[in-house]
């Protein structure tokens, strides 16, 4: 397929969508709502961040105060971090990814200077990070009023506030190296990484601007999207979006109301995330507990198995009414 059909359609063309179809999608969505390289920053759980060191404030306090955590570094800590970053093992770039490093633009595909791996920035100059993504300007510690030599900012990544991503920390470091090097950052010594940073070719929509939680295109109810092009990561998550898009397409063609899955289910939470995340900072997301609504008695549930069982029970309860409705519609 080289064009978007003008009839009921599900588009599940994946991360390696052809240039021709990508151009058609850019025309359909607007070129600012379709991305071609995925610069994913690492995500950590807030309950593993040392809040005795990290502090809350936004640059110059012009943005919402609660959205950012800041990890300050002294001069010695900064240079120790930069040296470790430069020495760390990397994943070798594929041929089609070299254009990220070179800043090339070709055809429908866009590559941004802002997508450069943090280790490539550090190679340019030892001060590049301190004047770039780790600049301390406007981020004085409100507890002491002191200015750090450099600051790593973490942005709230989900509505529940349990996940934070490292701002500007897209990287090609191996996962084991990310864990080692990024734990050198004060406040992240014991950080639990829900997702590691990575960069790869990945055609995906800016879904918060383009899709409904039913996976319907916002301006065309007969057009559905599924799979990684929606911004969902992971095999099972992407297969599940295909199932949901197929069910909703069938409901639409039969004249029935399309369904929005409960947020208490993992698929419902994924669809809610990709359609309600910040459009300005949208990045793909995989299934994880952090995107689910908090359990009612979170503090009383101890242990990973008990928490998993509680999430499962709540999810099954939430899906029952949806299944009953589908059985009626397809009877």
C-alpha positions in Angstrom: 0.0 0.0 0.0 1.4 3.4 -1.1 -1.6 5.5 -0.1 -4.2 5.6 2.7 -7.4 4.0 1.3 -10.6 6.1 1.4 -12.6 3.2 2.8 -12.7 1.4 6.2 -9.1 0.5 6.9 -6.7 -0.6 9.7 -3.1 0.6 9.2 -0.6 -1.6 11.1 2.4 -1.0 8.9 4.9 -1.1 11.8 8.2 0.7 12.5 9.7 0.2 9.0 6.8 1.8 7.1 7.8 2.4 3.5 8.8 5.9 2.3 5.7 6.1 0.1 3.2 5.2 2.8 5.0 7.3 5.3 4.7 10.3 3.0 1.0 9.6 2.7 0.6 9.4 6.5 2.5 12.6 6.9 0.1 14.3 4.5 -2.9 12.8 6.4 -1.7 13.6 9.9 0.4 16.7 9.2 4.2 16.3 9.1 4.6 17.4 12.7 2.6 14.4 13.9 4.6 11.6 12.4 8.1 10.6 13.6 10.7 8.4 12.0 13.4 8.0 14.6 12.7 7.0 18.1 14.9 8.7 20.7 13.8 7.0 23.9 15.1 8.3 27.2 15.5 5.9 30.2 12.6 5.7 32.7 13.0 5.1 36.4 10.5 4.4 39.2 10.1 7.3 41.6 10.2 5.0 44.6 13.8 4.2 43.8 15.0 7.8 43.5 16.7 9.2 46.5 14.6 12.2 47.3 17.0 13.3 50.0 19.2 14.4 47.1 16.8 15.0 44.2 14.6 18.0 44.5 11.5 19.3 42.8 11.5 22.5 40.8 11.1 23.6 37.2 13.6 25.8 35.3 13.0 29.4 36.4 9.8 28.0 38.0 7.8 28.9 34.8 6.4 25.4 34.4 4.4 23.2 36.7 6.4 22.7 39.9 5.5 19.0 40.4 6.6 17.7 36.9 10.4 17.7 37.4 12.9 16.1 39.7 16.5 17.4 39.7 19.7 15.6 40.5 22.5 18.0 41.2 26.2 17.2 40.4 29.3 18.8 41.7 32.2 19.5 39.3 34.0 16.3 40.3 30.8 14.3 40.0 30.1 15.8 36.6 33.5 14.9 35.1 33.4 11.4 36.7 30.1 10.9 35.0 31.3 12.2 31.6 34.4 10.0 31.7 32.3 6.9 32.5 29.9 7.8 29.7 32.7 8.1 27.1 34.2 4.8 28.2 31.0 2.8 28.3 30.2 0.1 25.7 27.7 1.0 23.0 25.3 -0.8 20.7 26.7 -0.5 17.1 24.5 1.7 14.9 22.9 0.0 11.9 23.6 1.5 8.5 20.3 3.3 8.2 20.8 4.9 11.7 24.1 6.7 10.9 22.1 9.6 9.6 21.0 10.4 13.2 24.6 11.0 14.1 25.2 13.1 10.9 22.0 15.1 11.2 20.8 14.2 7.7 17.3 14.8 6.4 16.0 12.7 3.6 12.6 12.5 2.0 9.7 12.0 4.4 12.0 10.9 7.2 13.1 13.4 9.8 16.2 13.3 11.9 16.8 15.9 14.6 19.8 17.3 16.3 17.9 16.8 19.5 18.0 13.0 18.9 21.7 12.7 19.2 22.8 10.2 21.8 24.1 11.8 25.0 27.5 10.1 24.6 27.9 11.6 21.1 27.2 15.0 22.6 29.8 14.3 25.3 32.4 13.4 22.7 32.1 16.9 21.1 33.3 18.7 24.2 33.6 17.8 27.9 31.4 20.8 28.7 28.7 20.0 26.1 26.4 18.3 28.6 26.8 21.0 31.2 25.7 23.6 28.7 23.1 21.3 27.1 20.7 18.7 28.7 22.5 19.0 32.1 22.7 22.8 32.3 22.0 24.0 35.8 20.7 27.4 34.9 17.5 28.3 36.7 17.5 25.1 38.7 18.9 26.2 42.1 18.2 23.8 45.0 15.2 25.4 46.8 16.3 23.8 50.0 19.7 25.5 50.1 19.6 28.1 47.3 22.8 26.7 45.9 23.6 26.2 42.2 25.0 22.9 41.1 27.8 22.5 38.5 25.3 20.4 36.4 21.8 19.0 36.9 20.1 15.9 35.5 16.4 16.6 35.1 13.7 13.9 35.4 10.3 14.6 33.9 7.1 12.9 35.1 6.3 10.3 32.5 2.9 9.0 33.5 -0.3 10.4 34.9 0.1 8.5 38.2 3.5 10.2 38.8 5.3 6.9 39.5 7.6 7.0 36.4 10.2 9.6 35.5 12.3 9.9 32.4 15.8 11.3 32.2 15.4 14.4 30.1 17.7 14.5 27.0 19.3 11.1 27.9 18.6 9.2 24.6 21.5 6.8 24.2 23.1 3.9 22.4 24.8 2.5 25.5 24.2 -1.2 26.2 21.5 -1.7 28.8 24.0 -3.0 31.4 26.2 0.1 30.9 23.3 2.4 31.2 22.5 0.9 34.6 26.1 1.3 35.7 26.8 4.7 34.4 23.4 6.4 35.2 23.6 5.2 38.7 26.6 7.4 39.1 24.2 10.4 39.1 23.6 11.5 42.7 20.1 10.5 43.7 19.9 7.6 41.2 22.4 5.3 43.1 19.7 2.6 43.5 17.4 3.5 40.6 15.2 0.8 39.2 15.0 1.3 35.4 11.5 0.5 34.0 12.9 1.1 30.5 16.4 1.8 29.2 17.2 4.4 26.7 17.6 3.5 23.0 17.5 4.9 19.5 16.3 3.2 16.4 14.3 3.7 13.3 10.7 3.7 14.3 7.8 5.3 12.4 5.1 6.2 14.8 2.3 8.7 15.1 2.1 11.5 17.7 -0.9 9.5 18.9 -2.1 12.1 21.6 -2.8 14.4 18.6 -4.1 11.8 16.2 -5.8 8.9 17.8 -8.8 8.1 20.1 -8.5 5.4 22.8 -10.5 3.2 20.4 -7.5 3.5 18.0 -9.6 5.4 15.6 -8.1 8.3 13.7 -9.4 11.5 15.3 -10.8 12.9 12.0 -11.9 9.6 10.3 -13.9 7.1 12.4 -13.5 4.5 9.7 -9.7 4.6 9.9 -7.9 2.6 12.6 -4.3 2.2 13.6 -2.6 -0.7 15.4 0.8 -1.9 16.4 4.0 0.0 16.9 3.0 2.8 14.6 0.6 3.9 17.4 3.5 4.3 19.9 3.0 1.0 21.7 6.1 -1.0 22.3 6.5 -4.8 22.9 5.2 -7.8 20.9 2.2 -8.6 23.1 1.1 -5.0 23.5 1.2 -4.5 19.7 -0.6 -7.8 19.0 -3.2 -6.7 21.5 -3.7 -3.3 19.8 -4.3 -5.2 16.6 -7.0 -7.2 18.3 -8.7 -4.1 19.7 -8.5 -2.3 16.4 -10.1 -5.3 14.7 -12.9 -5.6 17.2 -13.6 -1.9 17.0 -13.5 -1.9 13.2 -16.1 -4.7 13.2 -18.3 -2.8 15.7 -18.0 0.3 13.5 -19.0 -1.6 10.4 -22.0 -3.1 12.2 -23.2 0.3 13.4 -22.3 -0.4 17.0 -20.5 1.9 19.4 -16.7 1.3 19.5 -15.3 0.3 22.9 -12.7 2.0 25.2 -11.1 -0.6 27.4 -10.9 0.1 31.2 -7.7 1.8 32.3 -7.4 -0.9 34.9 -6.5 -3.4 32.1 -3.0 -3.3 30.7 -4.3 -2.8 27.1 -6.7 -0.1 28.3 -3.8 1.6 30.1 -1.6 1.5 27.1 -4.3 3.0 24.8 -5.0 5.6 27.4 -1.3 6.5 27.7 -0.7 6.9 24.0 -3.7 9.0 23.5 -3.4 11.2 26.7 0.4 11.6 27.1 2.0 15.0 26.5 1.9 15.6 22.8 5.0 17.8 23.0 7.1 15.1 24.6 5.4 11.9 23.3 7.5 8.8 23.3 6.5 5.1 22.7 5.6 3.1 25.8 5.6 -0.6 26.7 3.4 -2.5 29.1 4.4 -1.8 32.7 2.7 -1.3 36.1 3.6 2.4 36.1 0.9 3.3 33.6 -1.9 1.5 35.5 -3.9 3.5 38.1 -2.6 3.0 41.6 -4.2 0.2 43.6 -6.6 1.4 46.3 -4.6 -0.1 49.1 -1.2 0.1 47.6 0.6 0.4 50.9 -1.1 -2.7 52.4 0.0 -4.9 49.5 3.5 -6.3 50.1 5.6 -8.2 47.6 5.7 -8.5 43.9 3.5 -11.5 43.6 0.8 -10.0 45.8 0.9 -6.8 43.8 0.6 -8.7 40.5 -2.3 -10.7 41.8 -4.1 -7.5 42.9 -3.6 -5.9 39.5 -4.8 -9.0 37.8 -8.0 -9.3 39.9 -8.9 -5.7 39.3 -8.2 -6.0 35.6 -10.4 -9.1 35.2 -13.2 -7.4 37.1 -13.0 -4.4 34.8 -13.1 -6.4 31.6 -16.2 -8.4 32.4 -18.7 -5.8 31.4 -16.8 -5.2 28.2 -16.9 -8.9 27.3 -20.6 -9.0 28.1 -21.2 -6.1 25.8 -19.2 -7.6 22.9 -21.1 -10.9 23.2 -24.3 -9.0 22.8 -23.1 -7.0 19.8 -21.7 -10.1 18.0 -24.5 -12.5 18.8 
